[in-house]
Amino acid sequence: MKKAVEEQAPAVSNRQPVPDYSKTPNGPVEHILAFLVGFAAGAVVLYIFYRIPVISALGGLVVGAANIYASSKSAIKKRLLKLRVQFFDLLEALSVAMRAGNPVLTALMSAKNDLGMIYSPETDIMVELDIIIRKFNNAIPLSAAFQDMADRSGLEDIDSFASIYATIEGKSSRANEIVRETQQIIADKMEIEMEIDAMMTAAKSEANIMLFMPLVILAVIGTAGAGFMDAIYTTPMGRAVATGGLIVFIISFVLTKIFSNVKI
């Protein structure tokens, strides 16, 4: 029976590249944009504190380079968050197919067809499905294929599913229940995360306003203050005060980013 199903299944290309989730999906254009944004932000902030174009430009270069790294990490994180949602959709489609009494391979193919109506062939989950089906056709256990996907992505939900499925693979008829229960757990976690994110949105906005408002006030006073801030930009003590303020600003910015990232 399994052999007949395999003969009906369309061939999967052996040249399908394996996704590397440790590498950023950003291309040259995204890197350039990230650099320009970081350069502009760094140069403006340093100019507000020092009013020295050379220092502002050099600092902008440093911040621009750092922002390329930060943007790359952010892109990797967004990609993994999308993969997690896509994996949830896969479990939903797989559960429906298995409840209909289909064997595993047929259920996988059915899930792939269903997801193909939502996602393009280049989407990570579609590529992963091709890899999983190819491995299954090559007599590699489904749990091992999912575990490989979990190891490469580092997603806890996929790792948990692979570990649980490995314990019942070929030994129990509860595979459909395992898929459905895992899907429900992921759904509950995603709902909690959305609720926390909604509550944190207002706090993040307030923190950003409190963080950048002193810069706006300093820029306005320095520009239209009729020499009121000249001592900051012309005396050693003023430079020291400006440097201290910049250090406090950087520490506040870093702490704001750390405390605003809540992990479930």
NUMAR-680064 format. One line per 2 residues: number of its first residue (from 1); for each residue y negated, x negated, z of N, C-alpha, C. Coordinates in Angstrom, 1 decimal, m for minus. Atoms other than C-alpha are relative to their C-alpha. Layout:
BEGIN
NUM	Y X Z Y X Z Y X Z; ...
This chain:
BEGIN
1	1.2 m0.8 0.0 0.0 0.0 0.0 m1.3 m0.9 0.0; 1.1 0.9 m0.1 m2.4 m2.8 1.0 m0.2 m0.7 m1.3
3	0.1 0.7 1.2 m1.6 m4.6 m2.2 m0.6 0.8 m1.1; 0.6 m0.9 1.0 m2.4 m1.6 m4.3 m1.4 0.2 0.2
5	1.4 m0.1 m0.3 m5.7 m1.2 m2.6 m0.8 m1.2 m0.4; 0.6 1.2 0.4 m6.5 m4.8 m3.2 m0.2 m0.1 m1.5
7	0.1 0.0 1.5 m5.8 m4.4 m6.9 m1.1 0.9 m0.5; 1.0 m0.9 0.4 m8.2 m1.5 m7.1 m1.4 m0.5 0.4
9	1.3 0.5 m0.4 m11.0 m3.4 m5.3 m0.6 m0.9 m1.0; 0.6 0.9 0.9 m13.5 m5.1 m7.5 m0.1 m1.4 0.5
11	0.0 1.4 m0.4 m13.5 m8.8 m7.5 m1.4 m0.4 0.6; 1.2 0.5 m0.6 m16.0 m10.6 m5.3 m0.2 m1.5 m0.5
13	0.3 1.3 0.5 m17.7 m13.7 m6.7 0.2 m1.1 1.1; m0.2 1.1 m0.9 m16.5 m16.9 m5.1 m1.2 m1.0 0.1
15	1.2 0.8 m0.1 m19.9 m18.4 m5.8 m1.1 0.6 0.8; 1.0 m0.6 m0.8 m21.7 m16.1 m3.5 m0.4 m0.9 1.1
17	0.4 0.9 m1.0 m23.8 m18.3 m1.3 0.1 0.6 1.4; m0.1 m0.5 m1.4 m23.3 m18.1 2.5 m1.4 m0.1 0.6
19	1.3 0.1 m0.6 m26.5 m17.2 4.2 m0.1 m1.0 1.2; 0.3 0.9 m1.1 m28.0 m19.8 6.5 m1.2 0.5 0.8
21	1.1 m0.7 m0.8 m30.0 m18.0 9.2 m0.8 m1.0 0.8; 0.8 1.0 m0.7 m31.2 m21.3 10.7 m1.2 m0.5 m0.9
23	1.0 0.4 0.9 m33.4 m21.8 7.6 m1.0 1.2 m0.2; 1.0 m1.1 0.2 m36.7 m19.9 7.1 0.1 0.6 m1.4
25	0.0 m0.6 1.3 m36.8 m17.4 4.3 m1.4 m0.2 m0.7; 1.3 0.2 0.6 m40.4 m18.4 3.7 0.0 m1.0 m1.1
27	0.0 1.0 1.1 m41.2 m20.1 0.4 m1.4 m0.7 0.0; 1.3 0.8 0.1 m44.1 m22.4 m0.7 m1.2 0.9 0.2
29	1.2 m0.8 m0.1 m46.6 m19.5 m1.0 m0.2 0.4 1.5; 0.2 m0.4 m1.4 m45.9 m18.3 2.6 m0.4 m1.2 0.8
31	0.4 1.2 m0.8 m46.2 m21.9 3.9 m1.5 m0.3 m0.2; 1.5 0.2 0.2 m49.6 m22.3 2.2 m0.8 1.0 0.7
33	0.7 m1.0 m0.7 m50.8 m19.0 3.5 m0.1 m0.3 1.5; m0.1 0.3 m1.4 m49.6 m19.9 7.0 m0.9 m1.2 0.4
35	0.9 1.2 m0.3 m51.4 m23.3 6.8 m1.5 0.4 m0.1; 1.4 m0.4 0.1 m54.7 m21.7 5.6 m0.4 0.8 1.2
37	0.3 m0.9 m1.2 m54.6 m19.1 8.4 m0.2 m0.9 1.2; 0.1 0.9 m1.2 m53.9 m21.8 11.0 m1.2 m0.9 m0.1
39	1.2 0.9 0.1 m56.5 m24.1 9.6 m1.3 0.7 0.3; 1.3 m0.7 m0.2 m59.2 m21.5 9.6 m0.1 0.4 1.5
41	0.0 m0.4 m1.4 m58.3 m20.3 13.1 m0.4 m1.3 0.9; 0.3 1.2 m0.7 m58.2 m23.9 14.5 m1.4 m0.5 m0.2
43	1.4 0.6 0.3 m61.4 m25.0 12.8 m1.1 0.8 0.6; 1.0 m0.8 m0.6 m63.3 m22.0 14.0 m0.1 m0.1 1.5
45	0.0 0.2 m1.5 m62.2 m22.3 17.6 m0.6 m1.3 0.4; 0.5 1.3 m0.3 m62.9 m26.0 17.7 m1.5 m0.1 m0.3
47	1.4 0.0 0.3 m66.3 m25.5 16.1 m0.8 0.7 1.0; 0.6 m0.8 m1.1 m67.2 m22.9 18.7 m0.2 m0.9 1.2
49	0.0 0.8 m1.2 m66.4 m25.4 21.5 m0.8 m1.3 m0.2; 0.5 1.3 0.1 m67.7 m28.6 20.0 m1.2 m0.1 m1.0
51	1.1 0.1 1.0 m70.0 m27.9 17.0 0.0 m1.4 m0.8; m0.2 1.3 0.7 m68.6 m31.1 15.3 0.9 0.3 m1.2
53	m0.8 m0.4 1.2 m67.4 m30.4 11.7 1.3 m0.9 m0.1; m1.2 0.9 0.2 m65.1 m33.5 11.6 1.1 0.4 1.0
55	m1.0 m0.3 m1.0 m63.3 m32.6 14.8 0.6 1.4 m0.3; m0.5 m1.3 0.3 m63.1 m29.0 13.7 1.0 0.0 m1.2
57	m0.9 0.1 1.2 m61.5 m30.0 10.3 1.3 m0.6 0.4; m1.3 0.7 m0.4 m59.0 m32.4 11.9 0.8 1.0 0.9
59	m0.7 m0.9 m0.8 m58.1 m29.8 14.5 0.6 1.1 m0.8; m0.6 m1.0 0.9 m57.7 m27.2 11.8 1.2 m0.5 m0.7
61	m1.2 0.5 0.7 m55.3 m29.5 10.0 1.2 0.0 0.9; m1.1 0.0 m1.0 m53.2 m29.8 13.2 0.5 1.4 0.2
63	m0.4 m1.4 m0.3 m53.2 m26.1 13.9 0.6 0.6 m1.2; m0.6 m0.6 1.3 m52.5 m25.3 10.2 1.5 m0.5 m0.1
65	m1.4 0.5 0.0 m49.4 m27.6 10.3 0.9 0.7 1.0; m0.7 m0.6 m1.1 m48.3 m26.1 13.6 0.3 1.5 m0.4
67	m0.2 m1.4 0.3 m48.7 m22.6 12.2 1.0 0.2 m1.1; m1.1 0.0 1.0 m46.4 m23.4 9.3 1.4 0.1 0.8
69	m1.2 0.0 m0.8 m43.7 m24.1 11.9 0.2 1.4 0.7; 0.0 m1.3 m0.7 m44.6 m21.0 14.0 0.3 1.2 m1.0
71	m0.3 m1.1 1.0 m44.6 m18.8 10.9 1.4 0.0 m0.5; m1.4 0.2 0.4 m41.2 m20.2 9.8 0.9 0.6 1.1
73	m0.8 m0.5 m1.1 m39.7 m19.4 13.2 m0.1 1.5 0.1; 0.2 m1.4 0.0 m41.3 m15.9 13.1 0.8 0.7 m1.1
75	m0.7 m0.6 1.1 m39.8 m15.3 9.7 1.5 0.1 0.2; m1.5 0.0 m0.3 m36.3 m16.3 10.9 0.3 1.1 1.0
77	m0.2 m1.1 m1.0 m36.7 m13.9 13.9 0.0 1.3 m0.7; 0.0 m1.3 0.7 m37.7 m11.0 11.6 1.2 0.2 m0.8
79	m1.2 m0.2 0.8 m34.8 m11.7 9.3 1.2 0.4 0.8; m1.1 m0.3 m0.9 m32.4 m11.6 12.2 m0.1 1.4 0.5
81	0.2 m1.3 m0.5 m33.9 m8.4 13.5 0.4 1.0 m1.1; m0.4 m0.9 1.1 m33.5 m6.8 10.0 1.5 0.0 m0.2
83	m1.4 0.1 0.1 m29.9 m8.1 9.9 0.7 0.9 1.1; m0.6 m0.8 m1.1 m29.2 m6.4 13.2 0.0 1.5 m0.3
85	0.1 m1.4 0.4 m30.5 m3.1 11.9 1.0 0.3 m1.1; m1.0 m0.1 1.1 m28.4 m3.6 8.7 1.4 0.1 0.5
87	m1.4 0.0 m0.6 m25.3 m4.3 10.8 0.3 1.3 0.7; m0.1 m1.3 m0.6 m25.9 m1.1 12.7 0.4 1.0 m1.1
89	m0.2 m1.0 1.1 m26.0 0.8 9.4 1.4 m0.3 m0.6; m1.3 0.3 0.5 m22.8 m1.0 8.3 1.1 0.6 0.9
91	m1.0 m0.6 m0.9 m20.9 0.1 11.5 0.0 1.5 m0.2; 0.0 m1.4 0.2 m22.1 3.6 10.9 0.8 0.4 m1.3
93	m0.7 m0.4 1.2 m20.9 3.7 7.3 1.5 m0.3 0.1; m1.4 0.4 m0.2 m17.6 1.9 8.3 0.7 1.0 0.9
95	m0.6 m1.0 m0.9 m17.0 4.4 11.1 0.3 1.3 m0.7; m0.2 m1.2 0.8 m17.4 7.3 8.7 1.2 m0.1 m0.9
97	m1.1 0.2 1.0 m15.0 5.8 6.2 1.3 m0.1 0.8; m1.3 0.1 m0.8 m12.4 5.0 8.9 0.4 1.3 0.6
99	m0.3 m1.4 m0.5 m12.6 8.5 10.4 0.7 0.8 m1.1; m0.6 m0.8 1.1 m11.6 9.8 7.0 1.5 m0.5 m0.3
101	m1.4 0.4 0.1 m8.3 7.9 7.4 0.2 m1.2 m1.0; m0.1 1.1 1.0 m9.1 5.0 4.9 0.5 m1.2 0.7
103	m0.4 1.3 m0.5 m7.4 1.6 5.4 m1.3 m0.9 0.1; 1.2 0.8 m0.2 m9.7 m1.2 6.4 m0.7 m0.5 m1.2
105	0.6 0.5 1.2 m10.3 m2.7 3.0 m0.8 1.1 m0.8; 0.6 m1.1 0.6 m11.0 0.7 1.5 m1.3 0.5 0.7
107	1.1 m0.4 m0.8 m13.3 1.5 4.4 m1.2 m1.0 m0.2; 1.0 1.0 0.2 m15.2 m1.7 3.8 m0.7 0.2 m1.4
109	0.6 m0.3 1.3 m15.6 m1.0 0.1 m0.8 1.3 0.0; 0.8 m1.2 m0.1 m16.8 2.5 0.9 m1.3 m0.2 0.7
111	1.3 0.3 m0.7 m19.3 1.2 3.4 m0.9 m0.8 m0.9; 0.8 0.8 0.9 m20.5 m1.3 0.8 m0.7 0.9 m1.0
113	0.6 m1.0 0.9 m21.0 1.5 m1.7 m1.1 0.8 0.6; 1.0 m0.9 m0.7 m22.9 3.6 0.8 m1.3 m0.9 0.3
115	1.1 0.8 m0.2 m25.1 0.7 1.8 m0.7 m0.5 m1.2; 0.6 0.4 1.3 m25.7 m0.2 m1.8 m1.0 1.0 m0.5
117	1.0 m1.0 0.4 m27.7 3.1 m2.1 m1.3 m0.3 0.8; 1.2 0.3 m0.8 m30.1 1.7 0.6 m0.5 m1.4 m0.2
119	0.4 1.4 0.1 m30.1 m2.0 0.2 0.3 m0.6 m1.3; m0.2 0.7 1.3 m30.4 m4.3 m2.8 1.1 m1.0 0.2
121	m1.1 1.0 m0.1 m27.5 m6.7 m3.6 m0.4 m1.3 0.7; 0.4 1.2 m0.6 m29.6 m9.6 m2.4 m0.2 0.1 1.5
123	0.2 m0.2 m1.4 m30.0 m8.1 1.1 1.1 m0.7 0.8; m0.9 0.8 m0.7 m28.3 m10.2 3.8 1.3 0.8 0.3
125	m1.2 m0.8 m0.4 m25.8 m7.4 4.9 0.9 0.2 m1.2; m0.8 m0.1 1.2 m24.7 m6.9 1.3 0.7 m1.3 m0.4
127	m0.6 1.3 0.3 m24.1 m10.6 0.8 1.1 m0.3 1.0; m1.0 0.2 m1.0 m22.2 m10.7 4.1 1.2 0.9 m0.2
129	m1.1 m0.8 0.4 m20.1 m7.8 3.0 0.9 m0.6 m1.1; m0.8 0.7 1.1 m19.1 m9.6 m0.2 0.8 m1.1 0.6
131	m0.8 1.1 m0.6 m18.1 m12.6 1.9 1.1 0.5 0.9; m1.0 m0.6 m0.8 m16.2 m10.5 4.4 1.2 0.5 m0.8
133	m1.0 m0.5 0.8 m14.3 m8.7 1.7 0.8 m1.1 m0.7; m0.7 1.1 0.6 m13.5 m11.9 m0.1 0.9 m0.7 0.9
135	m0.9 0.6 m1.0 m12.1 m13.4 3.1 1.2 0.8 0.3; m1.1 m1.0 m0.3 m10.1 m10.3 3.8 1.0 m0.1 m1.1
137	m0.9 0.1 1.1 m8.6 m10.5 0.3 0.8 m1.4 0.0; m0.7 1.3 m0.1 m7.7 m14.2 1.0 0.8 m0.1 1.3
139	m0.9 m0.1 m1.2 m5.7 m13.1 4.1 m0.7 m0.6 1.3; 0.7 0.4 m1.2 m8.4 m14.1 6.6 m0.3 1.3 0.9
141	0.2 m1.2 m0.8 m8.5 m11.6 9.6 m1.5 0.5 0.0; 1.3 m0.6 0.0 m11.4 m9.2 9.6 m0.9 m0.5 1.2
143	0.7 0.4 m1.2 m12.3 m10.3 13.2 m0.5 m1.4 m0.2; 0.4 1.4 0.3 m12.5 m14.0 12.0 m1.2 0.0 m0.9
145	1.2 0.0 0.9 m14.9 m13.0 9.2 m1.2 0.5 0.7; 1.1 m0.4 m0.8 m17.1 m11.1 11.6 m0.5 m1.0 1.0
147	0.4 1.0 m1.0 m17.0 m13.9 14.1 m0.8 m1.1 m0.7; 0.8 1.0 0.7 m18.2 m16.3 11.4 m1.4 0.4 m0.3
149	1.3 m0.6 0.2 m21.0 m14.0 10.6 m0.8 m0.1 1.3; 0.7 0.1 m1.2 m21.9 m13.9 14.3 m0.4 m1.4 0.4
151	0.3 1.3 m0.3 m21.7 m17.6 14.7 m1.2 m0.5 m0.8; 1.1 0.5 0.8 m24.1 m18.2 11.8 m1.3 0.7 0.3
153	1.3 m0.7 m0.3 m26.6 m15.5 12.8 m0.4 m0.1 1.5; 0.3 0.1 m1.4 m26.4 m16.0 16.6 m0.3 1.4 0.6
155	0.3 m1.3 m0.5 m26.7 m12.2 17.1 1.1 0.4 1.0; m0.9 m0.4 m1.0 m25.1 m11.0 20.3 0.8 1.2 m0.3
157	m0.7 m1.2 0.3 m24.2 m7.6 19.0 1.2 m0.3 m1.0; m1.1 0.3 0.9 m22.1 m9.0 16.1 1.0 m0.8 0.7
159	m1.0 0.8 m0.7 m20.5 m11.5 18.4 0.9 0.9 0.9; m0.8 m0.9 m0.9 m19.5 m8.8 20.9 1.0 0.9 m0.8
161	m0.9 m0.8 0.8 m18.1 m6.6 18.1 1.2 m0.8 m0.5; m1.1 0.8 0.6 m16.1 m9.5 16.6 1.0 m0.3 1.1
163	m0.9 0.3 m1.1 m14.7 m10.4 20.1 0.9 1.2 0.3; m0.8 m1.2 m0.4 m13.7 m6.8 20.9 1.0 0.3 m1.1
165	m0.9 m0.4 1.1 m12.2 m6.2 17.4 1.2 m1.0 0.0; m1.0 1.0 0.0 m10.2 m9.4 17.7 1.2 0.4 1.0
167	m1.0 m0.4 m1.0 m8.4 m8.0 20.8 0.9 1.1 m0.5; m0.8 m1.2 0.3 m7.2 m4.8 19.1 0.4 m0.1 m1.5
169	m0.4 0.1 1.5 m6.8 m6.0 15.4 1.5 0.0 m0.2; m1.4 m0.1 0.3 m3.4 m5.0 14.2 0.9 0.4 1.2
171	m0.8 m0.3 m1.2 m2.4 m3.9 17.7 m0.3 1.4 0.5; 0.4 m1.3 m0.5 m4.1 m0.6 18.2 m0.6 0.9 m1.1
173	0.6 m0.9 1.0 m5.2 2.5 16.3 m1.4 0.4 0.4; 1.3 m0.4 m0.5 m8.5 2.6 18.2 m1.1 m0.8 m0.7
175	1.1 0.8 0.8 m10.4 0.5 15.6 m1.2 0.9 m0.3; 1.2 m0.9 0.4 m12.5 3.5 14.6 m0.8 0.3 1.3
177	0.8 m0.3 m1.3 m13.4 4.2 18.3 m0.8 m1.3 0.4; 0.7 1.3 m0.3 m14.3 0.5 18.8 m1.3 m0.1 m0.8
179	1.1 0.1 0.9 m16.6 0.6 15.8 m1.1 1.0 0.4; 0.9 m1.1 m0.4 m18.2 3.9 16.9 m0.7 m0.4 1.4
181	0.6 0.3 m1.3 m18.7 2.7 20.5 m1.0 m1.2 m0.1; 0.9 1.1 0.2 m20.2 m0.6 19.4 m1.3 0.4 m0.7
183	1.2 m0.6 0.7 m22.6 1.3 17.1 m0.9 0.7 1.0; 0.8 m0.8 m1.0 m23.7 3.5 20.1 m0.7 m1.0 0.9
185	0.6 1.0 m0.9 m24.3 0.4 22.3 m1.2 m0.6 m0.7; 1.2 0.6 0.7 m26.5 m1.2 19.6 m1.1 1.0 m0.1
187	1.0 m1.0 0.1 m28.3 2.1 19.1 m0.8 0.2 1.4; 0.6 m0.2 m1.3 m29.0 2.4 22.9 m0.9 m1.2 0.3
189	0.8 1.2 m0.2 m30.3 m1.2 23.0 m1.2 0.0 m0.8; 1.1 0.0 0.9 m32.5 m0.7 20.0 m1.0 1.1 0.5
191	0.9 m1.0 m0.5 m33.9 2.5 21.6 m0.8 m0.5 1.2; 0.7 0.6 m1.2 m34.7 0.7 24.9 m1.1 m1.0 m0.5
193	1.0 1.0 0.4 m36.4 m2.1 23.0 m1.2 0.6 m0.7; 1.2 m0.7 0.6 m38.6 0.3 21.0 m0.8 0.6 1.1
195	0.8 m0.6 m1.1 m39.6 2.0 24.2 m0.8 m1.1 0.7; 0.7 1.1 m0.6 m40.5 m1.3 25.8 m1.1 m0.6 m0.9
197	1.0 0.5 0.9 m42.3 m2.5 22.7 m1.2 1.0 m0.1; 1.1 m1.0 0.0 m44.4 0.8 22.7 m0.8 m0.2 1.3
199	0.8 0.2 m1.2 m45.4 0.2 26.3 m0.7 m1.3 0.0; 0.6 1.3 0.0 m46.2 m3.4 25.7 m1.1 m0.1 m1.1
201	1.0 0.1 1.1 m48.4 m2.7 22.6 m1.4 0.0 0.6; 1.3 m0.1 m0.6 m51.3 m1.6 24.7 m0.4 m1.2 0.8
203	0.2 1.2 m0.8 m50.9 m4.5 27.1 m0.3 m1.2 m0.9; 0.3 1.2 0.9 m50.8 m7.0 24.2 m1.4 0.1 m0.6
205	1.4 m0.2 0.6 m54.0 m5.5 22.7 m1.0 m0.4 1.0; 1.0 0.4 m1.0 m55.8 m5.8 26.0 0.0 m1.5 0.3
207	m0.1 1.4 m0.2 m54.6 m9.3 26.5 m0.7 m0.8 m1.1; 0.7 0.6 1.1 m55.8 m10.3 23.1 m1.5 0.1 0.0
209	1.5 m0.2 m0.1 m59.2 m8.8 23.6 m0.6 m0.9 1.1; 0.5 0.9 m1.1 m59.6 m10.6 27.0 0.1 m1.4 m0.4
211	m0.2 1.4 0.3 m58.4 m13.8 25.4 m1.1 m0.5 m1.0; 0.9 0.4 1.0 m60.7 m13.8 22.4 m1.5 0.4 0.2
213	1.4 m0.5 m0.3 m63.8 m12.0 23.8 m0.9 m1.2 0.5; 0.9 1.1 m0.4 m65.1 m15.2 25.5 m0.4 m0.9 m1.2
215	0.4 0.8 1.2 m65.0 m17.0 22.1 m1.1 0.7 m0.7; 1.1 m0.8 0.7 m67.1 m14.2 20.6 m1.3 m0.2 0.7
217	1.3 0.2 m0.8 m69.6 m14.4 23.4 m0.5 m1.4 m0.1; 0.4 1.4 0.1 m69.7 m18.2 23.3 m0.6 m0.2 m1.4
219	0.5 0.2 1.3 m70.2 m18.1 19.5 m1.4 0.7 m0.2; 1.3 m0.7 0.2 m73.0 m15.5 19.7 m1.1 m0.7 0.8
221	1.0 0.7 m0.8 m74.8 m17.2 22.5 m0.4 m1.4 m0.6; 0.3 1.3 0.6 m74.5 m20.6 20.8 m0.8 0.1 m1.2
223	0.7 m0.2 1.2 m75.8 m19.2 17.6 m1.4 0.6 0.1; 1.3 m0.7 m0.1 m78.6 m16.9 18.7 m0.6 m0.1 1.4
225	0.5 0.1 m1.4 m79.3 m18.2 22.2 m1.2 m0.9 0.1; 1.3 0.8 0.0 m82.4 m20.2 21.2 0.1 m1.3 0.9
227	m0.1 1.3 m0.7 m81.1 m23.5 22.6 0.7 0.2 1.4; m0.5 m0.2 m1.4 m79.5 m21.9 25.7 1.3 m0.8 0.2
229	m1.3 0.7 m0.2 m76.1 m23.7 25.0 m0.1 m1.4 m0.5; 0.1 1.4 0.6 m77.5 m27.0 23.7 0.6 m1.0 0.9
231	m0.5 1.0 m1.0 m76.5 m28.8 26.9 1.5 m0.2 m0.2; m1.5 0.0 0.2 m72.8 m27.9 26.1 0.3 m1.0 m1.1
233	m0.3 0.7 1.3 m73.0 m29.6 22.7 m0.7 m1.4 m0.1; 0.8 1.2 0.1 m75.3 m32.6 23.5 0.2 m1.0 1.2
235	m0.2 0.9 m1.2 m74.4 m34.0 27.0 1.4 m0.2 0.3; m1.4 0.3 m0.4 m71.3 m35.7 28.3 0.6 1.1 0.9
237	m0.5 m1.1 m0.9 m71.0 m33.1 31.1 0.3 1.3 m0.8; m0.2 m1.2 0.9 m71.3 m30.3 28.5 1.3 m0.2 m0.8
239	m1.2 0.2 0.8 m68.6 m31.8 26.4 1.3 0.1 0.9; m1.1 m0.1 m1.0 m66.3 m32.1 29.5 0.2 1.4 0.3
241	m0.1 m1.4 m0.3 m67.0 m28.5 30.3 0.7 0.8 m1.2; m0.6 m0.6 1.2 m66.2 m27.5 26.7 1.5 m0.3 m0.1
243	m1.4 0.5 0.1 m63.0 m29.5 26.8 0.9 0.8 1.0; m0.7 m0.8 m1.0 m62.0 m27.8 30.0 0.2 1.5 m0.4
245	m0.1 m1.4 0.5 m62.7 m24.4 28.5 1.0 0.2 m1.1; m1.0 m0.1 1.0 m60.6 m25.2 25.5 1.4 m0.1 0.5
247	m1.3 0.1 m0.6 m57.7 m26.3 27.6 0.4 1.3 0.7; m0.3 m1.3 m0.6 m57.9 m23.0 29.6 0.4 1.0 m1.1
249	m0.3 m0.9 1.1 m58.0 m21.1 26.3 1.4 m0.2 m0.6; m1.4 0.3 0.6 m54.9 m22.9 24.9 1.1 0.5 1.0
251	m1.0 m0.4 m0.9 m53.0 m22.3 28.1 0.2 1.5 0.1; 0.0 m1.5 0.0 m54.0 m18.6 28.2 0.7 0.5 m1.2
253	m0.7 m0.5 1.2 m52.9 m18.2 24.6 1.5 m0.2 0.0; m1.5 0.3 m0.1 m49.5 m19.8 25.2 0.6 1.0 1.0
255	m0.6 m0.9 m1.0 m48.9 m17.7 28.3 0.0 1.4 m0.5; 0.0 m1.4 0.6 m49.9 m14.5 26.5 1.2 0.2 m0.9
257	m1.1 m0.1 0.9 m47.4 m15.2 23.8 1.4 0.0 0.7; m1.3 0.0 m0.7 m44.6 m16.0 26.3 0.3 1.3 0.7
259	m0.3 m1.2 m0.8 m45.1 m13.0 28.6 0.1 1.3 m0.9; 0.0 m1.2 0.9 m45.5 m10.6 25.6 1.4 0.1 m0.7
261	m1.3 0.0 0.7 m42.0 m11.5 24.3 1.1 0.4 1.1; m1.0 m0.5 m1.0 m39.5 m9.3 26.3 1.3 0.1 m0.8
263	m1.3 0.0 0.6 m35.8 m9.9 25.5 0.9 0.9 0.8; m1.0 m0.9 m0.7 m33.2 m7.2 26.3 1.4 m0.7 0.1
